[in-house]
Amino acid sequence: MLQFFNMLQLIGGLILAVGYIPQIIKIIKTKSVRDFSRIYIGGIFIGIVFMEAYAIYMFFVQGTAGAFFATNTISFILSGTEFFLVNLYWNRQSK
């Protein structure tokens, strides 16, 4: 039964993580981010940072939650990329 829930977490986590990719591609292509809320994007990123700290603890200290660690790390990288790009292009557009 535990394997079933681990598989659900892995699939769900991957779906959530790769959801950032189309938006990142659109930002890079259009270089337009004025419709974004930097507070929202920043809040999501900060939340994922805290979850990543927990995932690191669970995986490296407790020896559990491997699927959560893997998918959250992907989310951390991609949401951080989105956050960076939004701030980069926001500042360029305001000049």
N, C-alpha and C positions, 0 to 999 in steps of 0.2 A: 504494500500500500504506500509506503514511503517513496518508493521509486516513482509511482504514479504522480505524486505531488511534486517531486523533484522535476519530473518531466514537464508538468504544467508550469512550474516556475521558469524553467529554461525556455520553453516556447513563448510564454507571456513576456518574459524579460527580453528576449530577442526581438519580438514584435515592437515592444516599447522602445528599445534601443535603436533599431534601424529606422524608426519613425522620424528621426532627426535628419536622416540623409537627404530626402527630397528638399527639405527646407534649406539645408546647407548648400545644396546645388543651386537652388533658386537664388539665394543670397549672392553666391559667387558669380552667377551669370548676370544678374540685374544690378548688383551693387546698390540695391535700394532696400533700406531698412526702416524708413520713416513710419511705416504702419505697425512696427513692432513696439511693444511695451518693454522698455529696458528693465523696469521693475519686475515684471512678470518673468522675463527670461532670466534675470539675475536670481530671482527667488527660486525658480526651478533648479538652476545650477547649484545654488547654495544647499538646497535640500538634497541633491544628489551627492554633493561633497560630504555631507553628514552621513548619508547612507553608505557611501564608500568607506568612510572610517569604520562604520559598524561591520561592513562586509570584510574588510581587512582583518578586523579583530576576530570575527567568526571563523574565517578561513585559516588564518595563520596561528591564532592562539587556541581556538576551540577545535580546529580541525574539521569543521562542518561548513555547510552552506557554499559548496563549490560552485553550483550553478548560479546562485545569487551573486557571488563574487565576480564570476565571469561576465554575466550580463550587466551588472551594475558598473563594472569597469568600462564596458563598451559605452554605456549611457553617460558615464562621467566624461569620457574622451569626446564623444559627439556633442553633448550639451555644452561642454567647455568650448569646443570649436564654434558652435553656434553663438554662444555668449561673446566670445572674442570677436567674431565677424560682425555681429550687430554693433558692438561698441566701436570697432575699427571703421566701419562704413558710416555709422552715425556721426562720428567726429569729422569724417571727410566731407559729409554732406552739409554740415553746419558752417563750413568755411565759405 
